[in-house]
Every structure is written in C-alpha cells, then in structure tokens.
Amino acid sequence: MRPSRFCVLTVLSLILALFLIGCASDESKLENFLTEAQEYFNNQEYEKAIIQLKNAVQIDANSKQAYDLLSKSYLKRGNGQEAFRAFARLEQIDPENLEYKVQMASFFLLGKNIEECQRRVDLVLEKKPDHTQALFLKAGLMGLNKENPEDIADVYLNILTIDPNQARAHVALAQVYGALKQLDKTEEHLQ
C-alpha cells in the first residue's frame, strides 16, 4: 500500500516546521546568551559572562560577537591562555580582521614566537602601513632582534608622525636615544 501524496507532503511539512522552530529557538537562545553575557561583562562579572559566552559558542561556533567578548572577558580575568585561544578562533573566523591579527601578534611577541609575530605584523603593515599598534610591535621585534637602534628610533618617529600624542612612543624614543647617549634627544622626548 502506497502512502498518498497528501500524507507525504504533510509529513515533510511537519518536519520542515519542526526544523524551522528549532532554528528560531537556537537563534533566540544565542541572542539571550549574548545579551546576558554583555550585561555581566558591563557589570564586571566576568566569570558569569564567560559561562554565557561558552553557551553561545556551543550554539554558534562561528559567532564573532561571542568570541570577541569571550577574549575580552578572559583578558579581564587575567587568563592569557584562554584569551589567546579565543583570539585564535576569531582569527580563523575572520582572517581579514587586522585587529585580531595584531592581538595574535602581541601574544606571539610575549611568547617570544618571533616568526609568527613577524608574519602577522608584516601582513597588517602591508595592508595598513599607519597601524600604530603594528608599528609598536615591529619596533619590539626589532629590539628583540637587536637591530640598529637608529632604525628602531625611525619606527617610533613614524608612530609620532601618525599620532604625535603617543606617549609610549616618546618614552621608547627617550630610551633608544639614552642608549645611544644622545641626551638632548632623550630629554626632548621625555618632556
């Protein structure tokens, strides 16, 4: 006995309806988890935010919003290893995002993984030569590689050309010029 066309269409319609309800339910849950996580984060309840964000990424493993807030929450909790993992996932989800590359480069510089740091810094500066954070990282790499202090000073001067109010660049230049025994330039940047 063959099922009627009407029965088949009815069963298929029910299955489709259940699937759509499940999807809508997941989207609603995801939004709730993200909203609650943001509220917890804003109230400096980072552990609670992390729990909600972990729930969110179980629903959507590619949620940039969830991983972005998760990385920030881990940083606020002082958990660099988990923040690194969250930024690594962000870099996978959105490989064109320069800020994620800079964050990853910072972690690699801290871990003294010069090659990975250099690769990301070069990529960022190739796309955006005036990216000040990437320039700071470049100067840091140059210092680790014990490159010519004059070349390092040039990077900091470039940062100050882009943004003259970068106090960190002035302090770094004062240190470089101090090492070069150029006391007049050291004093100029300390002021």
Buried (B, 14 or more C-beta within 10 A) or exposed (E): EEEEEEEEEEEEEEEEEEEEEEEEEEEEBBEEBBEBBBEBBEEEBBEBBBBBBEBBBEBBEEBBBBBBBBBBBBBBBEBEEBBBBBBBBBBEBBEEBBBBBBBBBBBBBEEEEBEBBBBBBBBBBEEEEEBBBBBBBBBBBBBEEEEEBEEBBBBBBBBBEBEEEBEEBBEBBBBBBBEEEBEEBBEEBEE
